[in-house]
Amino acid sequence: MAEPTRLSRFQGCLLGGAVGDALAKPAQFCDPDDLAARYGRITEFGRSDDYLYWLLPEQWSDDTFLVLIFAESIVAQGRLDMADVSQRLVAWRRGGDVRGIDMDVDNAIQMLAGGWDWRQTGREGERAGRNNPTVRATPLGLLHSSSLLTDPDALREDAHSSTIFSHNHPEAVAGATAVAYAVARLAAGLPPAELTRLLPETAAFIGVGKVAATLGVVAELLASNTPPSAALAEIGTGGYAWQAVGTAFYCFLHDPSDFEATVVNAVMGGNDADTNASIAASLSGAHNGLAAIPSRWQHEIDEGEKLLRVAGLLAEMAGSPPPTAP
């Protein structure tokens, strides 16, 4: 297969994330063992028996809505502008089609609508270390893919700002930073032979904490060739940032050239499956490009043309080819 172009990587990232989100609907909030007994191995879009049961098989959840809101704002403003994002979030919430909106995001948006500044609306405390900011960090990685090596602090600052409006917690920030960093490295064309650098580089970039420690566990599980079901049971597939990052990185690096295996393994981890699968799929899409996504999913996913268009505009914004990694 030919080396993916910048455009293909950007499109693979955004469309891939939506595919993971939609595919995981039946798996959301399910115990992995019960999930396998109930559905078998989920490889096609389907309706859920309970979570968002009214959505069509190809439709995705609030996770992809948030990715699009951030991506479209970045395209319109040329950068991350949280004031503009805030206005778009309020308009989305007022539109009513919020598809399983995260409780903390919903509360933050309602505060924004009431006139609060986005720096003051984030939840604090233990529960604030959750995973919603990780999935919406993918457009930030694309934005910074050509400048990461020369201006790493810009990505850190944007990941922080994008997180704290809803989840004001260091692990939530670390999770978003980890995903944005990995997407940036992959979208810039990290060679397959250098993928072993991704885990230690990401951990070093975000610093000490639960997210970084979980990436260490992922490295050990990959080194011991632990199968996906056992690995995800150890990492955890619940709603915290370190679980989402660990699950996504493990599923991607276990099958780095196989988009379908990556996303299906994340889906079959159950629990917070839509977020975990969306991130894993975004990583795989950013690395392998659009062509790696099975054509049946490309053609069926809801609003695929819109996702591809926004990805194309982000690719144009990213500018010239990135500098060669040292």
C-alpha positions, 0 to 999 in steps of 0.5 A: 500500500502506498504511503498515505498522504497528509489529506488521507491521514486527516480524513482517516482520523476524523472519519475513522473516529466516527466509525468507531463511535457508531460501531460501538453503540450496541457495546456501550455500557455492556460488560465485555463477557455479556457483550460477546454472548449477546452480540458476538463479535461486532463488525457491522453497524447496528442498532443498540438494544438500549443505549441510543436505541433510536439512532440508525445503525450508521449514526454516531453519538455526542462524541463525534458531534464534539469532534466536529464542533471543535474541528469546524471552529478551528477551521473557521478561526484558524486556531483553537478559540474557546470563545467561538467553541463555546458559542457553537456548543451552546447552539448545539445544545439548543438544537436538541440533538445531543445523542447521549451528551456527557453530563459534565459537558451538558452542565458546562454548556448550560453554564456557558449559556448562562453567561459564565466564562469557559474557564469557570465552567469545568467540573472539579474533583475526582470524577472530573478526571474522565474521558470526554476531553480525550475524544474531542482532542483529535482535531487538536492533534491534526491542527498541530501536526506540522508544528509539534516538533518546533512548538510543543507548548502550543499543543499543550496549551490547546489541550488544556484549554479544550479540557477545562471548560468541562473537566478541570482535572489534571488527568483529564488534561493529560488524557487529552494531551496524550491523544492530541500528541499521538494524533499529531505524530501519526498525522505527520507521518511517523514511520511504522518502524518508529511506532515503538517510540509512541508510548514512551514519547507520549508518556514523557510529553504528558508527565507523571500521573495515571495516564502516563502510568497506564501507558507503561502498563500498555507497553508491558502488555504489548511486550508480553503479547497479551491478547486483547480481551485480557489486556483490556480487562487489566487496563479497564474500559470505563469512563476515566481518561487513563482507561480510554487512553490505555485502551485506545493505544493498546488496540491501535499498537496491537494491530497498527496496520489493521484498522478493522482489528483495532476498532473491533477490539476496542468495541468488544471491550464494552463499558465506555465503548464508543469513546474508547473505540472512537479514539482507537480508530482515530489513531489508526486512521491518522496512521494508516490513512483513509484507504485503510478504513473498510469501504463498507464503513466509509460508504455507510457512516452518517455524514461521511462527506461532511467529515471528509470535507472538514478534514480536508480543510484542516489538512489545508490549514496544517500547511507545508509538510512537517519537519523530519523527526530527529 
